[in-house]
Amino acid sequence: MGEGPGAVALNVSRETYERLQIFADLLVKWNPKINLVSRASLPHLWSRHIVDSLQVYRAAPRTDHWADLGSGGGFPGVIAAILAAEPASDTRVTLIESDQRKAVFLRTAARECGVSINVLAQRIESAPPQSAGVVSARALADLTTLLGYATRHAAPDGTMLFLKGKTWGKEVEDARATWQFDCDAVKSETEPEAVLLVIKGVSRD
């Protein structure tokens, strides 16, 4: 917890790093009440959660609308909004989180970090379709289910970014029974057996 690794280590601007630090401190303060991340992972907040989200943002194409599904503690959605804020961009960030308490945290984080985020405190499957150029999710559901959620909120030519653990290969195989899609598995920078799935061209099989 505490101080992060610094702006140089993360290859971000000083202002972006300051926002990341504000967010990290806020999450540590709120976590005992809401359990935004597991207690066991809290000491590794920067390496396990923030850097994990940085790699998602850096793998994403430029977009005017980013939708994060099941945002929970704000990973990767809030981190994406912080990174998109400087240099100032036209990227709108929408977080969909059905848990009302977590939605309050996400709105508070946006305000404290000085970034613009639209938080929808609704279920993913009932929230208005977002037609987002990028749709992300982390630790939310199996890939088959995720694709169902994401196709509701992605633009026709949108890119989906999903962090997955060591069973990712089986999830991709299982999902192909229901869906057709192009998939690139990028090795995770934070977990040796994990990957970031970059998915495009999704349609029902």
Secondary structure in CASP SS format (residue, H / E / C, confidence):
PFRMAT SS
TARGET T0000
AUTHOR 0000-0000-0000
METHOD secondary structure of the structure
MODEL  1
M C 1.00
G C 1.00
E C 1.00
G C 1.00
P C 1.00
G C 1.00
A H 1.00
V H 1.00
A H 1.00
L H 1.00
N C 1.00
V C 1.00
S C 1.00
R H 1.00
E H 1.00
T H 1.00
Y H 1.00
E H 1.00
R H 1.00
L H 1.00
Q H 1.00
I H 1.00
F H 1.00
A H 1.00
D H 1.00
L H 1.00
L H 1.00
V H 1.00
K H 1.00
W H 1.00
N H 1.00
P H 1.00
K H 1.00
I H 1.00
N C 1.00
L C 1.00
V C 1.00
S C 1.00
R H 1.00
A H 1.00
S H 1.00
L H 1.00
P H 1.00
H H 1.00
L H 1.00
W H 1.00
S H 1.00
R H 1.00
H H 1.00
I H 1.00
V H 1.00
D H 1.00
S H 1.00
L H 1.00
Q H 1.00
V H 1.00
Y H 1.00
R H 1.00
A H 1.00
A C 1.00
P C 1.00
R C 1.00
T C 1.00
D C 1.00
H E 1.00
W E 1.00
A E 1.00
D E 1.00
L E 1.00
G C 1.00
S C 1.00
G C 1.00
G C 1.00
G C 1.00
F C 1.00
P C 1.00
G H 1.00
V H 1.00
I H 1.00
A H 1.00
A H 1.00
I H 1.00
L H 1.00
A H 1.00
A C 1.00
E C 1.00
P C 1.00
A C 1.00
S C 1.00
D C 1.00
T C 1.00
R E 1.00
V E 1.00
T E 1.00
L E 1.00
I E 1.00
E C 1.00
S C 1.00
D C 1.00
Q H 1.00
R H 1.00
K H 1.00
A H 1.00
V H 1.00
F H 1.00
L H 1.00
R H 1.00
T H 1.00
A H 1.00
A H 1.00
R H 1.00
E H 1.00
C H 1.00
G C 1.00
V C 1.00
S C 1.00
I C 1.00
N E 1.00
V E 1.00
L E 1.00
A C 1.00
Q C 1.00
R C 1.00
I C 1.00
E C 1.00
S C 1.00
A C 1.00
P C 1.00
P C 1.00
Q C 1.00
S C 1.00
A E 1.00
G E 1.00
V E 1.00
V E 1.00
S E 1.00
A E 1.00
R E 1.00
A C 1.00
L C 1.00
A C 1.00
D C 1.00
L H 1.00
T H 1.00
T H 1.00
L H 1.00
L H 1.00
G H 1.00
Y H 1.00
A H 1.00
T H 1.00
R H 1.00
H H 1.00
A E 1.00
A E 1.00
P E 1.00
D E 1.00
G E 1.00
T E 1.00
M E 1.00
L E 1.00
F E 1.00
L E 1.00
K E 1.00
G C 1.00
K C 1.00
T C 1.00
W H 1.00
G H 1.00
K H 1.00
E H 1.00
V H 1.00
E H 1.00
D H 1.00
A H 1.00
R C 1.00
A C 1.00
T C 1.00
W E 1.00
Q E 1.00
F E 1.00
D E 1.00
C E 1.00
D E 1.00
A E 1.00
V E 1.00
K E 1.00
S C 1.00
E C 1.00
T C 1.00
E C 1.00
P C 1.00
E C 1.00
A C 1.00
V E 1.00
L E 1.00
L E 1.00
V E 1.00
I E 1.00
K E 1.00
G E 1.00
V E 1.00
S E 1.00
R E 1.00
D C 1.00
END
